[in-house]
Amino acid sequence: MSSQIGLVPIILISTGVAFDLVGALGLIRLPDVYNRLQAATKCVTLGTFLVLIGVLVHSGWNAMGIKALLAAIFVLWTSPTGSHALARGAHIAGVRLWEGTVVDKYKEDTGR
């Protein structure tokens, strides 16, 4: 059995790690909870998905590959849902937007 990793899994995993890094930087650098949730949801969801798909491509259709695929589907399904719930809860609780925010569509739509 060869321990050599192919080019496609390396590209997928490296790209995923890069997206995860950008998402982590967004959590540190962005000004308010809503912008931070945006960075965390988009970058980290895509990054984690790519890492898990890279694991699937590398390992194939064995137990580890199927677990990676199931985890990737779970991440794609739950991360945006959880992020939406957190953002909505923060808005309802009165967490203020960054002073540079131009539009508050949720406030316009709900009248809150």
Secondary structure, DSSP 4 states (H G I P E B T S, - for coil): ---PPPHHHHHHHHHHHHHHHHHHHHHHHSSSHHHHHHHIIIIIHHHHHHHHHHHHHHH-SSHHHHHHHHHHHHHHHHHHHHHHHHHHHHHHHTPPPPTT----HHHHHH--
